[in-house]
């Protein structure tokens, strides 16, 4: 099992930036990792995913060019840099682990974090 703990959420004005962090512990950190979000009244959706090596990434169309996912396997961390934030980015953001990028992008997740709230004001 992998335990995931997110941090870095908060309140930011539209156009601003936030950086989310996820620390993984437990089993060897060999999973692909991703970030999801869930806005009030909406289904949880994938935002970005990164391979175990960090060499491959994938993004939802709505965040491509604004968000960047990265990882540091030495520190067991996965970050999500969010720039040019929009009010529609407001959601609870979840860190997730899966077998591959494709699995994560298809919502096949092995482990979830508890979530961190991101609120973007207009």
NUPAZA-920582 format. One record per residue: x, y, z of N, C-alpha, C, O, CB in turn; residue in one letter; residue number from 1. Coordinates in nm, 3 decimals. Glycine has a CB too. Layout:
N
+---------+---------+---------+---------+---------+---------+---------+---------+---------+---------+---------+---------+---------+---------+---------+----+-----+
|     n.X |     n.Y |     n.Z |    ca.X |    ca.Y |    ca.Z |     c.X |     c.Y |     c.Z |     o.X |     o.Y |     o.Z |    cb.X |    cb.Y |    cb.Z | aa |   i |
+---------+---------+---------+---------+---------+---------+---------+---------+---------+---------+---------+---------+---------+---------+---------+----+-----+
|       X |       Y |       Z |       X |       Y |       Z |       X |       Y |       Z |       X |       Y |       Z |       X |       Y |       Z |  a | NUM |
...
+---------+---------+---------+---------+---------+---------+---------+---------+---------+---------+---------+---------+---------+---------+---------+----+-----+
//
This chain:
122
+---------+---------+---------+---------+---------+---------+---------+---------+---------+---------+---------+---------+---------+---------+---------+----+-----+
|     n.X |     n.Y |     n.Z |    ca.X |    ca.Y |    ca.Z |     c.X |     c.Y |     c.Z |     o.X |     o.Y |     o.Z |    cb.X |    cb.Y |    cb.Z | aa |   i |
+---------+---------+---------+---------+---------+---------+---------+---------+---------+---------+---------+---------+---------+---------+---------+----+-----+
|   0.082 |  -0.120 |   0.000 |   0.000 |   0.000 |   0.000 |   0.085 |   0.125 |   0.000 |   0.195 |   0.127 |   0.055 |  -0.093 |   0.001 |   0.119 |  x |   1 |
|   0.033 |   0.229 |  -0.061 |   0.099 |   0.358 |  -0.066 |   0.011 |   0.459 |   0.005 |  -0.109 |   0.467 |  -0.022 |   0.128 |   0.403 |  -0.213 |  x |   2 |
|   0.069 |   0.534 |   0.096 |  -0.004 |   0.642 |   0.163 |   0.035 |   0.775 |   0.098 |   0.153 |   0.801 |   0.073 |   0.026 |   0.644 |   0.317 |  x |   3 |
|  -0.065 |   0.858 |   0.070 |  -0.043 |   0.984 |   0.000 |  -0.099 |   1.099 |   0.083 |  -0.212 |   1.092 |   0.132 |  -0.109 |   0.980 |  -0.140 |  x |   4 |
|  -0.020 |   1.204 |   0.098 |  -0.062 |   1.321 |   0.174 |  -0.036 |   1.446 |   0.091 |   0.078 |   1.473 |   0.052 |   0.012 |   1.329 |   0.310 |  x |   5 |
|  -0.142 |   1.521 |   0.064 |  -0.131 |   1.643 |  -0.016 |  -0.117 |   1.766 |   0.073 |  -0.157 |   1.766 |   0.190 |  -0.253 |   1.658 |  -0.108 |  x |   6 |
|  -0.060 |   1.870 |   0.015 |  -0.051 |   2.000 |   0.082 |  -0.039 |   2.107 |  -0.026 |  -0.016 |   2.078 |  -0.143 |   0.070 |   2.005 |   0.181 |  x |   7 |
|  -0.057 |   2.233 |   0.017 |  -0.034 |   2.344 |  -0.073 |  -0.158 |   2.412 |  -0.125 |  -0.148 |   2.511 |  -0.197 |   0.045 |   2.298 |  -0.186 |  x |   8 |
|  -0.275 |   2.361 |  -0.092 |  -0.397 |   2.425 |  -0.138 |  -0.419 |   2.559 |  -0.067 |  -0.350 |   2.592 |   0.029 |  -0.518 |   2.333 |  -0.115 |  x |   9 |
|  -0.516 |   2.634 |  -0.116 |  -0.547 |   2.761 |  -0.055 |  -0.634 |   2.846 |  -0.143 |  -0.694 |   2.799 |  -0.239 |  -0.420 |   2.836 |  -0.022 |  x |  10 |
|  -0.641 |   2.975 |  -0.108 |  -0.721 |   3.072 |  -0.182 |  -0.629 |   3.162 |  -0.263 |  -0.531 |   3.215 |  -0.211 |  -0.809 |   3.156 |  -0.086 |  x |  11 |
|  -0.661 |   3.178 |  -0.390 |  -0.579 |   3.261 |  -0.479 |  -0.671 |   3.334 |  -0.576 |  -0.778 |   3.285 |  -0.609 |  -0.475 |   3.175 |  -0.556 |  x |  12 |
|  -0.627 |   3.451 |  -0.620 |  -0.704 |   3.526 |  -0.718 |  -0.684 |   3.469 |  -0.858 |  -0.581 |   3.408 |  -0.887 |  -0.666 |   3.674 |  -0.714 |  x |  13 |
|  -0.782 |   3.491 |  -0.942 |  -0.770 |   3.447 |  -1.081 |  -0.644 |   3.508 |  -1.143 |  -0.611 |   3.625 |  -1.123 |  -0.896 |   3.488 |  -1.162 |  x |  14 |
|  -0.574 |   3.425 |  -1.219 |  -0.448 |   3.465 |  -1.279 |  -0.327 |   3.433 |  -1.195 |  -0.213 |   3.442 |  -1.242 |  -0.450 |   3.611 |  -1.306 |  x |  15 |
|  -0.350 |   3.394 |  -1.072 |  -0.242 |   3.362 |  -0.981 |  -0.193 |   3.220 |  -0.996 |  -0.235 |   3.147 |  -1.085 |  -0.284 |   3.386 |  -0.841 |  x |  16 |
|  -0.102 |   3.182 |  -0.906 |  -0.038 |   3.050 |  -0.910 |  -0.044 |   2.984 |  -0.773 |  -0.049 |   3.050 |  -0.670 |   0.108 |   3.061 |  -0.958 |  x |  17 |
|  -0.043 |   2.852 |  -0.776 |  -0.030 |   2.770 |  -0.656 |   0.050 |   2.646 |  -0.692 |   0.049 |   2.602 |  -0.807 |  -0.169 |   2.731 |  -0.596 |  x |  18 |
|   0.119 |   2.592 |  -0.593 |   0.192 |   2.468 |  -0.614 |   0.145 |   2.367 |  -0.510 |   0.158 |   2.389 |  -0.390 |   0.345 |   2.490 |  -0.605 |  x |  19 |
|   0.091 |   2.256 |  -0.558 |   0.049 |   2.148 |  -0.471 |   0.161 |   2.045 |  -0.459 |   0.237 |   2.023 |  -0.554 |  -0.080 |   2.082 |  -0.524 |  x |  20 |
|   0.170 |   1.984 |  -0.343 |   0.270 |   1.881 |  -0.320 |   0.204 |   1.756 |  -0.265 |   0.106 |   1.764 |  -0.191 |   0.380 |   1.932 |  -0.225 |  x |  21 |
|   0.258 |   1.643 |  -0.301 |   0.209 |   1.515 |  -0.251 |   0.330 |   1.433 |  -0.206 |   0.425 |   1.414 |  -0.282 |   0.126 |   1.438 |  -0.360 |  x |  22 |
|   0.325 |   1.387 |  -0.083 |   0.432 |   1.302 |  -0.030 |   0.379 |   1.160 |  -0.019 |   0.273 |   1.136 |   0.038 |   0.483 |   1.354 |   0.109 |  x |  23 |
|   0.454 |   1.065 |  -0.075 |   0.416 |   0.926 |  -0.072 |   0.500 |   0.849 |   0.028 |   0.619 |   0.876 |   0.044 |   0.428 |   0.863 |  -0.211 |  x |  24 |
|   0.439 |   0.754 |   0.095 |   0.511 |   0.667 |   0.188 |   0.452 |   0.527 |   0.180 |   0.345 |   0.507 |   0.123 |   0.505 |   0.723 |   0.334 |  x |  25 |
|   0.523 |   0.433 |   0.236 |   0.476 |   0.295 |   0.234 |   0.562 |   0.211 |   0.142 |   0.684 |   0.204 |   0.161 |   0.330 |   0.289 |   0.189 |  x |  26 |
|   0.502 |   0.148 |   0.044 |   0.575 |   0.062 |  -0.047 |   0.670 |   0.141 |  -0.136 |   0.661 |   0.263 |  -0.145 |   0.480 |  -0.016 |  -0.132 |  x |  27 |
|   0.760 |   0.071 |  -0.201 |   0.857 |   0.136 |  -0.289 |   0.785 |   0.229 |  -0.387 |   0.682 |   0.192 |  -0.444 |   0.940 |   0.031 |  -0.366 |  x |  28 |
|   0.839 |   0.346 |  -0.406 |   0.776 |   0.449 |  -0.487 |   0.797 |   0.421 |  -0.634 |   0.877 |   0.487 |  -0.700 |   0.832 |   0.588 |  -0.451 |  x |  29 |
|   0.724 |   0.318 |  -0.688 |   0.740 |   0.281 |  -0.828 |   0.614 |   0.298 |  -0.909 |   0.601 |   0.245 |  -1.019 |   0.786 |   0.139 |  -0.838 |  x |  30 |
|   0.520 |   0.373 |  -0.854 |   0.394 |   0.391 |  -0.923 |   0.399 |   0.511 |  -1.017 |   0.476 |   0.605 |  -0.997 |   0.283 |   0.408 |  -0.822 |  x |  31 |
|   0.316 |   0.506 |  -1.118 |   0.281 |   0.629 |  -1.189 |   0.195 |   0.710 |  -1.093 |   0.125 |   0.654 |  -1.008 |   0.205 |   0.600 |  -1.326 |  x |  32 |
|   0.200 |   0.842 |  -1.106 |   0.129 |   0.928 |  -1.014 |   0.044 |   1.028 |  -1.091 |   0.071 |   1.058 |  -1.208 |   0.226 |   1.001 |  -0.921 |  x |  33 |
|  -0.057 |   1.078 |  -1.024 |  -0.143 |   1.174 |  -1.091 |  -0.213 |   1.266 |  -0.993 |  -0.211 |   1.245 |  -0.872 |  -0.244 |   1.104 |  -1.177 |  x |  34 |
|  -0.275 |   1.367 |  -1.050 |  -0.359 |   1.459 |  -0.974 |  -0.499 |   1.459 |  -1.036 |  -0.515 |   1.465 |  -1.158 |  -0.299 |   1.603 |  -0.974 |  x |  35 |
|  -0.598 |   1.453 |  -0.948 |  -0.738 |   1.463 |  -0.987 |  -0.799 |   1.583 |  -0.916 |  -0.739 |   1.639 |  -0.824 |  -0.816 |   1.332 |  -0.953 |  x |  36 |
|  -0.917 |   1.623 |  -0.958 |  -0.989 |   1.727 |  -0.887 |  -1.139 |   1.699 |  -0.892 |  -1.189 |   1.634 |  -0.984 |  -0.958 |   1.865 |  -0.946 |  x |  37 |
|  -1.207 |   1.750 |  -0.791 |  -1.352 |   1.737 |  -0.787 |  -1.413 |   1.868 |  -0.739 |  -1.390 |   1.911 |  -0.626 |  -1.393 |   1.620 |  -0.695 |  x |  38 |
|  -1.490 |   1.928 |  -0.826 |  -1.560 |   2.052 |  -0.793 |  -1.697 |   2.017 |  -0.735 |  -1.749 |   1.908 |  -0.760 |  -1.574 |   2.144 |  -0.918 |  x |  39 |
|  -1.756 |   2.107 |  -0.658 |  -1.888 |   2.080 |  -0.600 |  -1.991 |   2.044 |  -0.706 |  -2.006 |   2.116 |  -0.805 |  -1.936 |   2.200 |  -0.520 |  x |  40 |
|  -2.061 |   1.933 |  -0.684 |  -2.165 |   1.892 |  -0.777 |  -2.116 |   1.827 |  -0.904 |  -2.195 |   1.796 |  -0.993 |  -2.246 |   2.008 |  -0.813 |  x |  41 |
|  -1.984 |   1.806 |  -0.913 |  -1.928 |   1.746 |  -1.034 |  -1.853 |   1.618 |  -1.001 |  -1.818 |   1.593 |  -0.886 |  -1.834 |   1.845 |  -1.105 |  x |  42 |
|  -1.830 |   1.538 |  -1.104 |  -1.755 |   1.415 |  -1.085 |  -1.605 |   1.445 |  -1.074 |  -1.556 |   1.547 |  -1.124 |  -1.782 |   1.317 |  -1.200 |  x |  43 |
|  -1.535 |   1.355 |  -1.008 |  -1.391 |   1.369 |  -1.000 |  -1.331 |   1.350 |  -1.139 |  -1.372 |   1.260 |  -1.212 |  -1.330 |   1.267 |  -0.899 |  x |  44 |
|  -1.235 |   1.434 |  -1.176 |  -1.173 |   1.426 |  -1.308 |  -1.022 |   1.429 |  -1.296 |  -0.966 |   1.489 |  -1.204 |  -1.222 |   1.541 |  -1.397 |  x |  45 |
|  -0.957 |   1.363 |  -1.390 |  -0.811 |   1.362 |  -1.391 |  -0.760 |   1.497 |  -1.441 |  -0.817 |   1.558 |  -1.531 |  -0.757 |   1.246 |  -1.479 |  x |  46 |
|  -0.651 |   1.541 |  -1.381 |  -0.588 |   1.668 |  -1.420 |  -0.456 |   1.642 |  -1.493 |  -0.431 |   1.698 |  -1.599 |  -0.564 |   1.757 |  -1.296 |  x |  47 |
|  -0.373 |   1.556 |  -1.434 |  -0.242 |   1.529 |  -1.492 |  -0.189 |   1.398 |  -1.437 |  -0.229 |   1.354 |  -1.329 |  -0.143 |   1.645 |  -1.464 |  x |  48 |
|  -0.097 |   1.337 |  -1.511 |  -0.033 |   1.213 |  -1.467 |   0.111 |   1.213 |  -1.512 |   0.148 |   1.278 |  -1.610 |  -0.108 |   1.090 |  -1.522 |  x |  49 |
|   0.195 |   1.138 |  -1.440 |   0.337 |   1.130 |  -1.471 |   0.385 |   0.988 |  -1.448 |   0.342 |   0.921 |  -1.354 |   0.419 |   1.230 |  -1.384 |  x |  50 |
|   0.472 |   0.941 |  -1.536 |   0.523 |   0.806 |  -1.525 |   0.617 |   0.791 |  -1.406 |   0.659 |   0.889 |  -1.346 |   0.596 |   0.766 |  -1.654 |  x |  51 |
|   0.649 |   0.665 |  -1.372 |   0.738 |   0.642 |  -1.260 |   0.873 |   0.711 |  -1.280 |   0.928 |   0.768 |  -1.185 |   0.760 |   0.492 |  -1.239 |  x |  52 |
|   0.925 |   0.708 |  -1.401 |   1.054 |   0.770 |  -1.428 |   1.047 |   0.921 |  -1.436 |   1.149 |   0.990 |  -1.425 |   1.111 |   0.715 |  -1.555 |  x |  53 |
|   0.927 |   0.972 |  -1.456 |   0.911 |   1.117 |  -1.477 |   0.928 |   1.159 |  -1.620 |   0.914 |   1.277 |  -1.652 |   1.009 |   1.191 |  -1.392 |  x |  54 |
|   0.959 |   1.064 |  -1.709 |   0.986 |   1.097 |  -1.847 |   0.863 |   1.121 |  -1.932 |   0.871 |   1.184 |  -2.038 |   1.065 |   0.990 |  -1.908 |  x |  55 |
|   0.750 |   1.072 |  -1.888 |   0.625 |   1.089 |  -1.963 |   0.521 |   1.158 |  -1.876 |   0.507 |   1.128 |  -1.758 |   0.571 |   0.952 |  -2.013 |  x |  56 |
|   0.449 |   1.249 |  -1.936 |   0.341 |   1.319 |  -1.866 |   0.219 |   1.326 |  -1.956 |   0.229 |   1.312 |  -2.078 |   0.385 |   1.461 |  -1.823 |  x |  57 |
|   0.104 |   1.348 |  -1.895 |  -0.020 |   1.365 |  -1.969 |  -0.108 |   1.462 |  -1.893 |  -0.109 |   1.463 |  -1.770 |  -0.093 |   1.228 |  -1.991 |  x |  58 |
|  -0.183 |   1.543 |  -1.968 |  -0.263 |   1.648 |  -1.906 |  -0.405 |   1.648 |  -1.963 |  -0.428 |   1.613 |  -2.079 |  -0.198 |   1.785 |  -1.926 |  x |  59 |
|  -0.498 |   1.689 |  -1.879 |  -0.633 |   1.716 |  -1.929 |  -0.627 |   1.839 |  -2.018 |  -0.546 |   1.929 |  -1.997 |  -0.734 |   1.737 |  -1.810 |  x |  60 |
|  -0.713 |   1.842 |  -2.118 |  -0.712 |   1.953 |  -2.214 |  -0.733 |   2.087 |  -2.143 |  -0.676 |   2.188 |  -2.183 |  -0.820 |   1.932 |  -2.321 |  x |  61 |
|  -0.814 |   2.087 |  -2.039 |  -0.850 |   2.212 |  -1.971 |  -0.733 |   2.276 |  -1.897 |  -0.740 |   2.394 |  -1.864 |  -0.963 |   2.187 |  -1.874 |  x |  62 |
|  -0.627 |   2.201 |  -1.870 |  -0.515 |   2.257 |  -1.793 |  -0.384 |   2.257 |  -1.871 |  -0.283 |   2.309 |  -1.823 |  -0.496 |   2.178 |  -1.665 |  x |  63 |
|  -0.386 |   2.201 |  -1.990 |  -0.262 |   2.192 |  -2.070 |  -0.207 |   2.331 |  -2.097 |  -0.280 |   2.421 |  -2.140 |  -0.288 |   2.117 |  -2.204 |  x |  64 |
|  -0.079 |   2.347 |  -2.072 |  -0.015 |   2.477 |  -2.091 |  -0.018 |   2.566 |  -1.969 |   0.053 |   2.666 |  -1.962 |  -0.080 |   2.548 |  -2.204 |  x |  65 |
|  -0.100 |   2.531 |  -1.870 |  -0.108 |   2.610 |  -1.746 |  -0.054 |   2.533 |  -1.626 |   0.006 |   2.593 |  -1.536 |  -0.253 |   2.651 |  -1.719 |  x |  66 |
|  -0.074 |   2.402 |  -1.624 |  -0.031 |   2.318 |  -1.512 |   0.089 |   2.233 |  -1.553 |   0.102 |   2.195 |  -1.669 |  -0.148 |   2.228 |  -1.462 |  x |  67 |
|   0.176 |   2.205 |  -1.457 |   0.291 |   2.119 |  -1.480 |   0.304 |   2.020 |  -1.366 |   0.309 |   2.060 |  -1.249 |   0.421 |   2.201 |  -1.497 |  x |  68 |
|   0.309 |   1.892 |  -1.400 |   0.329 |   1.788 |  -1.300 |   0.476 |   1.745 |  -1.302 |   0.537 |   1.735 |  -1.408 |   0.236 |   1.665 |  -1.325 |  x |  69 |
|   0.531 |   1.720 |  -1.184 |   0.670 |   1.676 |  -1.174 |   0.683 |   1.586 |  -1.052 |   0.596 |   1.584 |  -0.965 |   0.768 |   1.798 |  -1.164 |  x |  70 |
|   0.792 |   1.512 |  -1.048 |   0.814 |   1.424 |  -0.934 |   0.961 |   1.417 |  -0.900 |   1.048 |   1.441 |  -0.984 |   0.761 |   1.284 |  -0.962 |  x |  71 |
|   0.988 |   1.385 |  -0.774 |   1.125 |   1.365 |  -0.725 |   1.124 |   1.232 |  -0.651 |   1.079 |   1.224 |  -0.537 |   1.173 |   1.485 |  -0.631 |  x |  72 |
|   1.172 |   1.127 |  -0.717 |   1.166 |   0.994 |  -0.656 |   1.259 |   0.981 |  -0.535 |   1.234 |   0.898 |  -0.448 |   1.201 |   0.889 |  -0.758 |  x |  73 |
|   1.361 |   1.060 |  -0.530 |   1.450 |   1.056 |  -0.413 |   1.379 |   1.106 |  -0.287 |   1.410 |   1.064 |  -0.176 |   1.576 |   1.141 |  -0.440 |  x |  74 |
|   1.284 |   1.197 |  -0.308 |   1.208 |   1.253 |  -0.195 |   1.068 |   1.195 |  -0.186 |   0.993 |   1.228 |  -0.094 |   1.200 |   1.404 |  -0.208 |  x |  75 |
|   1.031 |   1.109 |  -0.280 |   0.896 |   1.050 |  -0.285 |   0.788 |   1.158 |  -0.292 |   0.686 |   1.150 |  -0.222 |   0.873 |   0.961 |  -0.161 |  x |  76 |
|   0.810 |   1.256 |  -0.375 |   0.713 |   1.365 |  -0.388 |   0.667 |   1.381 |  -0.531 |   0.739 |   1.350 |  -0.626 |   0.774 |   1.497 |  -0.338 |  x |  77 |
|   0.545 |   1.430 |  -0.545 |   0.488 |   1.467 |  -0.675 |   0.426 |   1.604 |  -0.659 |   0.345 |   1.626 |  -0.569 |   0.383 |   1.360 |  -0.725 |  x |  78 |
|   0.462 |   1.695 |  -0.745 |   0.413 |   1.832 |  -0.738 |   0.322 |   1.864 |  -0.856 |   0.332 |   1.803 |  -0.962 |   0.529 |   1.930 |  -0.732 |  x |  79 |
|   0.235 |   1.960 |  -0.834 |   0.153 |   2.015 |  -0.942 |   0.163 |   2.166 |  -0.936 |   0.105 |   2.230 |  -0.848 |   0.003 |   1.967 |  -0.930 |  x |  80 |
|   0.237 |   2.223 |  -1.030 |   0.248 |   2.368 |  -1.041 |   0.132 |   2.418 |  -1.124 |   0.114 |   2.377 |  -1.239 |   0.384 |   2.410 |  -1.103 |  x |  81 |
|   0.053 |   2.506 |  -1.066 |  -0.067 |   2.558 |  -1.133 |  -0.052 |   2.707 |  -1.155 |  -0.042 |   2.784 |  -1.060 |  -0.196 |   2.528 |  -1.050 |  x |  82 |
|  -0.049 |   2.747 |  -1.282 |  -0.035 |   2.887 |  -1.318 |  -0.160 |   2.936 |  -1.390 |  -0.242 |   2.856 |  -1.437 |   0.088 |   2.908 |  -1.406 |  x |  83 |
|  -0.173 |   3.066 |  -1.398 |  -0.286 |   3.129 |  -1.468 |  -0.418 |   3.064 |  -1.423 |  -0.498 |   3.021 |  -1.506 |  -0.269 |   3.118 |  -1.623 |  x |  84 |
|  -0.437 |   3.057 |  -1.294 |  -0.554 |   2.989 |  -1.240 |  -0.682 |   3.064 |  -1.275 |  -0.685 |   3.186 |  -1.285 |  -0.542 |   2.973 |  -1.089 |  x |  85 |
|  -0.788 |   2.986 |  -1.293 |  -0.919 |   3.038 |  -1.329 |  -1.020 |   2.996 |  -1.221 |  -0.999 |   2.897 |  -1.151 |  -0.963 |   2.986 |  -1.470 |  x |  86 |
|  -1.129 |   3.070 |  -1.207 |  -1.230 |   3.029 |  -1.108 |  -1.279 |   2.886 |  -1.130 |  -1.314 |   2.817 |  -1.034 |  -1.349 |   3.125 |  -1.114 |  x |  87 |
|  -1.282 |   2.841 |  -1.254 |  -1.327 |   2.705 |  -1.281 |  -1.227 |   2.598 |  -1.238 |  -1.257 |   2.479 |  -1.246 |  -1.357 |   2.689 |  -1.427 |  x |  88 |
|  -1.109 |   2.639 |  -1.193 |  -1.014 |   2.544 |  -1.136 |  -1.043 |   2.516 |  -0.989 |  -0.979 |   2.430 |  -0.929 |  -0.872 |   2.598 |  -1.152 |  x |  89 |
|  -1.138 |   2.587 |  -0.932 |  -1.175 |   2.566 |  -0.793 |  -1.226 |   2.423 |  -0.773 |  -1.319 |   2.380 |  -0.841 |  -1.281 |   2.668 |  -0.748 |  x |  90 |
|  -1.164 |   2.352 |  -0.679 |  -1.199 |   2.212 |  -0.655 |  -1.115 |   2.159 |  -0.540 |  -1.022 |   2.224 |  -0.493 |  -1.176 |   2.127 |  -0.783 |  x |  91 |
|  -1.151 |   2.039 |  -0.494 |  -1.062 |   1.963 |  -0.407 |  -0.970 |   1.883 |  -0.497 |  -1.016 |   1.810 |  -0.586 |  -1.142 |   1.869 |  -0.306 |  x |  92 |
|  -0.841 |   1.896 |  -0.475 |  -0.742 |   1.828 |  -0.557 |  -0.687 |   1.707 |  -0.481 |  -0.651 |   1.715 |  -0.364 |  -0.627 |   1.925 |  -0.596 |  x |  93 |
|  -0.682 |   1.594 |  -0.553 |  -0.639 |   1.468 |  -0.493 |  -0.515 |   1.414 |  -0.563 |  -0.505 |   1.418 |  -0.686 |  -0.752 |   1.365 |  -0.499 |  x |  94 |
|  -0.423 |   1.366 |  -0.486 |  -0.308 |   1.294 |  -0.537 |  -0.348 |   1.147 |  -0.552 |  -0.426 |   1.096 |  -0.473 |  -0.184 |   1.310 |  -0.443 |  x |  95 |
|  -0.294 |   1.081 |  -0.654 |  -0.332 |   0.943 |  -0.680 |  -0.213 |   0.863 |  -0.733 |  -0.124 |   0.918 |  -0.797 |  -0.447 |   0.937 |  -0.779 |  x |  96 |
|  -0.214 |   0.734 |  -0.704 |  -0.111 |   0.643 |  -0.755 |  -0.177 |   0.535 |  -0.840 |  -0.287 |   0.489 |  -0.809 |  -0.031 |   0.579 |  -0.638 |  x |  97 |
|  -0.110 |   0.496 |  -0.945 |  -0.162 |   0.393 |  -1.033 |  -0.048 |   0.318 |  -1.100 |   0.068 |   0.353 |  -1.082 |  -0.254 |   0.453 |  -1.137 |  x |  98 |
|  -0.082 |   0.216 |  -1.176 |   0.021 |   0.133 |  -1.237 |   0.091 |   0.203 |  -1.353 |   0.213 |   0.193 |  -1.369 |  -0.039 |   0.002 |  -1.286 |  x |  99 |
|   0.014 |   0.276 |  -1.435 |   0.070 |   0.344 |  -1.551 |  -0.002 |   0.478 |  -1.571 |  -0.107 |   0.503 |  -1.511 |   0.057 |   0.257 |  -1.678 |  x | 100 |
|   0.057 |   0.563 |  -1.655 |  -0.011 |   0.687 |  -1.691 |  -0.147 |   0.658 |  -1.752 |  -0.246 |   0.723 |  -1.719 |   0.074 |   0.770 |  -1.788 |  x | 101 |
|  -0.151 |   0.561 |  -1.841 |  -0.277 |   0.529 |  -1.909 |  -0.383 |   0.486 |  -1.807 |  -0.499 |   0.524 |  -1.820 |  -0.256 |   0.418 |  -2.014 |  x | 102 |
|  -0.345 |   0.409 |  -1.709 |  -0.440 |   0.366 |  -1.605 |  -0.495 |   0.487 |  -1.532 |  -0.616 |   0.498 |  -1.510 |  -0.373 |   0.269 |  -1.505 |  x | 103 |
|  -0.407 |   0.578 |  -1.493 |  -0.452 |   0.696 |  -1.420 |  -0.543 |   0.782 |  -1.507 |  -0.648 |   0.827 |  -1.462 |  -0.331 |   0.779 |  -1.371 |  x | 104 |
|  -0.505 |   0.805 |  -1.631 |  -0.586 |   0.888 |  -1.720 |  -0.722 |   0.822 |  -1.748 |  -0.816 |   0.890 |  -1.789 |  -0.513 |   0.913 |  -1.853 |  x | 105 |
|  -0.732 |   0.691 |  -1.724 |  -0.858 |   0.620 |  -1.738 |  -0.923 |   0.591 |  -1.603 |  -1.009 |   0.504 |  -1.592 |  -0.838 |   0.491 |  -1.814 |  x | 106 |
|  -0.880 |   0.665 |  -1.501 |  -0.942 |   0.660 |  -1.368 |  -0.924 |   0.527 |  -1.297 |  -1.004 |   0.493 |  -1.210 |  -1.088 |   0.690 |  -1.380 |  x | 107 |
|  -0.822 |   0.452 |  -1.333 |  -0.792 |   0.326 |  -1.262 |  -0.680 |   0.356 |  -1.163 |  -0.562 |   0.347 |  -1.195 |  -0.752 |   0.210 |  -1.362 |  x | 108 |
|  -0.723 |   0.393 |  -1.042 |  -0.631 |   0.440 |  -0.939 |  -0.621 |   0.337 |  -0.828 |  -0.720 |   0.278 |  -0.786 |  -0.676 |   0.576 |  -0.882 |  x | 109 |
|  -0.497 |   0.318 |  -0.779 |  -0.475 |   0.221 |  -0.672 |  -0.489 |   0.285 |  -0.534 |  -0.538 |   0.222 |  -0.440 |  -0.337 |   0.158 |  -0.687 |  x | 110 |
|  -0.444 |   0.410 |  -0.523 |  -0.443 |   0.476 |  -0.392 |  -0.476 |   0.624 |  -0.410 |  -0.440 |   0.686 |  -0.509 |  -0.305 |   0.459 |  -0.323 |  x | 111 |
|  -0.547 |   0.679 |  -0.310 |  -0.586 |   0.820 |  -0.310 |  -0.533 |   0.890 |  -0.186 |  -0.518 |   0.830 |  -0.080 |  -0.739 |   0.833 |  -0.318 |  x | 112 |
|  -0.503 |   1.020 |  -0.202 |  -0.479 |   1.104 |  -0.087 |  -0.611 |   1.156 |  -0.033 |  -0.718 |   1.122 |  -0.084 |  -0.385 |   1.221 |  -0.123 |  x | 113 |
|  -0.603 |   1.239 |   0.071 |  -0.725 |   1.288 |   0.137 |  -0.778 |   1.414 |   0.071 |  -0.892 |   1.453 |   0.097 |  -0.699 |   1.314 |   0.284 |  x | 114 |
|  -0.698 |   1.478 |  -0.012 |  -0.743 |   1.597 |  -0.085 |  -0.701 |   1.727 |  -0.020 |  -0.683 |   1.735 |   0.101 |  -0.891 |   1.594 |  -0.098 |  x | 115 |
|  -0.687 |   1.829 |  -0.103 |  -0.656 |   1.964 |  -0.056 |  -0.739 |   2.062 |  -0.137 |  -0.751 |   2.049 |  -0.259 |  -0.502 |   1.996 |  -0.069 |  x | 116 |
|  -0.797 |   2.161 |  -0.069 |  -0.889 |   2.254 |  -0.133 |  -0.813 |   2.365 |  -0.205 |  -0.721 |   2.425 |  -0.148 |  -0.987 |   2.313 |  -0.030 |  x | 117 |
|  -0.852 |   2.390 |  -0.329 |  -0.802 |   2.504 |  -0.405 |  -0.921 |   2.590 |  -0.443 |  -1.017 |   2.542 |  -0.504 |  -0.722 |   2.457 |  -0.533 |  x | 118 |
|  -0.915 |   2.717 |  -0.406 |  -1.023 |   2.810 |  -0.437 |  -0.966 |   2.928 |  -0.514 |  -0.873 |   2.994 |  -0.468 |  -1.095 |   2.858 |  -0.307 |  x | 119 |
|  -1.022 |   2.954 |  -0.632 |  -0.976 |   3.064 |  -0.716 |  -1.088 |   3.167 |  -0.723 |  -1.197 |   3.139 |  -0.773 |  -0.935 |   3.015 |  -0.860 |  x | 120 |
|  -1.059 |   3.286 |  -0.674 |  -1.160 |   3.392 |  -0.674 |  -1.149 |   3.476 |  -0.801 |  -1.041 |   3.493 |  -0.857 |  -1.145 |   3.482 |  -0.549 |  x | 121 |
|  -1.263 |   3.526 |  -0.845 |  -1.265 |   3.606 |  -0.969 |  -1.242 |   3.754 |  -0.939 |  -1.240 |   3.836 |  -1.032 |  -1.399 |   3.588 |  -1.043 |  x | 122 |
+---------+---------+---------+---------+---------+---------+---------+---------+---------+---------+---------+---------+---------+---------+---------+----+-----+
//
